[in-house]
Amino acid sequence: MLSSRVASAAVLLPIVALAAYVGGPWWGALVVVAVCLAMWELLHLIKAHGVSVSVIPTIILAVLLAADGSWPQLGLLQPALLFLAIVPLSIEVFHRNRPGSLESWGLSVAAALYLGYAASHFGRLRSVPNGLAWLATAMIGTWIADTAAYVVGVRYGKRRLAPHISPKKSWEGALGELGGALVVALVAGPLWLGLGVGSSLLLGALIAVAATLGDLGESVIKRQVGVKDSGSLIPGHGGMLDRIDSLLFVVPLVYWYQLLLNWLQLLP
């Protein structure tokens, strides 16, 4: 298992790092591909829960929302939001009021927003001034925090954080996650982002909290269905959704945090 995780990381990390460094359409394309793969997994989880959602329209809507973050000049957001409301409901009209139509409509909208709109912030964050540093801080901070949570949780974890959602998560692991995120933020904040100590500490705390909630949020979905992983796409890591669940919470929060700091004139 560990060898599979290391091998997968050795292949994927350079691809992600290169696309993030180059930015532009390359980064946007990678985000869209990740959204498509994660959405496919999510819709299968929803189907396993007994709700039938129209797959292709939901994926298309999620892609439109995600793509707006990298190509805002296309003006995709407003039509995507409009279509998000009416297209899935229109499809249910042709299903002749089948049982579960309301749930199908609601879950289609929720899935597209959860993956598509949240993922659009990967492009938005990369596009801000000093965007590569902000994106790298968010992603590295999340990965380091998750790793610290795992190591501390395995070694010292005793008190369960959310036993009905993720039985292995502990308060000790959560403190490890906070520590890992704070270390990254205290290094990256002053060196890469030009932040003071206070703003860096708050950034680290936000990353830790968002990463924990993102992971637990996806765990809620999986526990409702009764599965351990969202898929088996990445050997040793589960599915694509398993790999980006924390980032779907962290990256949007970091994006809005840097906007707040900019508004408060706390950025160089």
Steps between C-alpha positions, in 0.01 A plus 500: 500500500772748597701421185190560286439835670860608446500388136173682427626816668827481304302501175228751587686766698733607216202530264307714748805710585588564135143592404470733800835663417410556134149611590260626236315248285722212614399544862139560401496183290641292787233637735223417252630144457513453878143632531374258234664201669384601847146570375481157338587347837256720689211418268570130545484552877169681460368216282610248762292698748192428288466833316533518121665823382547594134873443460603691187305824567628510858860452389462769233359747753785426742755551220347836404520617860857374543618644169377848591779523758769460234323669209290780657511695172257246354230608747395146583391553859163670456362268230640201689315604816179549302532166324593338831154580633286425197671224298487221763140591584407505130645151462272379778201626300579241234526233769125547561509571871685182586558425869809682624483783245534764770803329650654455154462871423638608837799265494588595142512868599689427822757277327575757229543777755704287740751396235466754220470831681738404780759384246469826305699659782808301396509719190396816682773463762767429238397818316535748788824700546763262637247227428750218466626562853145513639400183318817318607445605862141373494587168340825428683341614826213257446727207415737565791208548739333176387828311534560641849145408600556142384838459672392657830165322491656158448761558769303684767133498397263392778204738508276467195425821313194385304443131575176473302660649189868406503582257782877532457517878532602626844533829681871431530520461122307825457758677717772346284320632194487846652870483584595395148293777342642762737857399418437535127318831543770645728763416238306585185320805642806723556719350224254456212194709580639797691274436799563590861505241775138559600365469146715190445371333817142569397571360153637180653200464728260550207681236293485248786130554573400501133705187426338314790149604399565415135617151588215441744249641252594242240497235772135586569420423136690170509349391831150567366578259217705257708833510314856568614633678190334702224675282241819313414644729234824580685677194644548531873300822517145406399312717255552850365238636737694351792807698389335839456232497772703715743622732223141569392456674835850641548564668165175704491554611860860605429379688191248702699750549782752663267222720360419610855866575574523696177187698590649574843823605325702240689667359189822643354 
